[in-house]
Amino acid sequence: MDEQDMEAAVKLLVTAAVRDGGRRVSVHLADQAEKVLVVALSHQPGAAPEGEVFTALQALATVDSCGDDLADDGRRLWALLDAAPRPRRPPRPA
């Protein structure tokens, strides 16, 4: 798992959820089959999608997909990250 990508994804999702103007933000994490799902719920219905947050998420190397949807309890923003260990680089010749 790339901890920097995970931290960046959580910050991006939470910041976007806070901008929705609700009183609360919920963050949920789930993992399965070397993938991690991060979901931020804004608890604010009717928020408009935000293109720049998705562009920033897609720029992260370990983000497989991202998006949002609206529900009765607010907007859900999510990112699916690849948690498989990255292959080690071979040592440099001396």
C-alpha positions as CSV (number, residue, x, y, z in Angstrom):
1,M,0.0,0.0,0.0
2,D,1.3,3.4,-0.9
3,E,0.7,5.4,2.3
4,Q,1.2,8.7,0.6
5,D,-1.5,8.0,-2.0
6,M,-3.9,6.8,0.7
7,E,-3.3,9.9,2.7
8,A,-3.8,12.1,-0.3
9,A,-7.0,10.3,-1.4
10,V,-8.5,10.6,2.1
11,K,-7.6,14.4,2.2
12,L,-9.1,15.0,-1.2
13,L,-12.3,13.1,-0.5
14,V,-12.8,14.7,2.9
15,T,-12.1,18.2,1.7
16,A,-14.7,17.8,-1.1
17,A,-17.2,16.4,1.3
18,V,-16.7,19.4,3.7
19,R,-17.2,21.8,0.8
20,D,-20.7,20.3,0.4
21,G,-21.7,22.4,3.5
22,G,-23.1,19.6,5.7
23,R,-22.6,19.5,9.4
24,R,-20.9,16.1,9.4
25,V,-18.6,14.1,7.3
26,S,-18.2,10.3,7.6
27,V,-15.2,8.4,6.3
28,H,-15.4,4.7,5.7
29,L,-12.6,2.3,4.7
30,A,-13.0,-1.3,3.4
31,D,-10.4,-3.7,2.0
32,Q,-10.7,-6.8,-0.1
33,A,-8.5,-8.7,-2.6
34,E,-5.6,-6.2,-2.3
35,K,-7.9,-3.2,-2.9
36,V,-8.9,-0.4,-0.5
37,L,-12.1,1.5,-0.8
38,V,-12.2,5.0,0.8
39,V,-15.6,6.6,1.0
40,A,-16.4,10.1,2.3
41,L,-20.1,10.9,3.0
42,S,-21.0,14.6,3.1
43,H,-24.5,14.1,4.7
44,Q,-25.6,17.0,2.4
45,P,-28.1,16.0,-0.3
46,G,-28.1,17.7,-3.7
47,A,-24.4,18.6,-3.9
48,A,-23.0,19.0,-7.4
49,P,-20.2,16.8,-8.6
50,E,-16.7,18.3,-8.4
51,G,-14.5,17.6,-11.4
52,E,-11.2,18.8,-10.0
53,V,-11.2,16.3,-7.1
54,F,-11.6,13.4,-9.5
55,T,-8.7,14.7,-11.7
56,A,-6.5,14.9,-8.6
57,L,-7.5,11.5,-7.5
58,Q,-6.9,9.9,-10.9
59,A,-3.4,11.5,-10.9
60,L,-2.5,9.2,-7.9
61,A,-0.6,6.1,-9.0
62,T,-2.5,3.6,-7.0
63,V,-6.1,4.9,-7.6
64,D,-7.9,2.4,-9.8
65,S,-11.2,4.3,-10.0
66,C,-13.1,7.1,-8.3
67,G,-16.5,8.8,-8.4
68,D,-19.5,10.0,-6.5
69,D,-23.2,9.5,-6.2
70,L,-26.1,11.1,-4.5
71,A,-28.3,9.4,-1.9
72,D,-31.0,10.5,0.5
73,D,-28.3,11.0,3.3
74,G,-25.9,13.0,1.1
75,R,-23.2,12.7,-1.5
76,R,-20.8,9.8,-1.4
77,L,-17.4,10.4,-2.8
78,W,-15.2,7.3,-3.2
79,A,-11.8,6.1,-4.5
80,L,-10.6,2.5,-5.0
81,L,-6.9,2.1,-4.4
82,D,-4.6,-0.8,-5.3
83,A,-3.1,-2.1,-2.1
84,A,-0.8,-4.7,-3.7
85,P,2.8,-4.3,-2.7
86,R,4.8,-2.6,-5.4
87,P,7.7,-4.6,-6.9
88,R,11.0,-3.7,-5.5
89,R,13.5,-2.1,-7.9
90,P,16.6,-4.1,-8.5
91,P,19.7,-2.8,-6.8
92,R,21.9,-0.5,-8.8
93,P,25.1,-2.0,-10.1
94,A,28.1,-0.8,-8.1
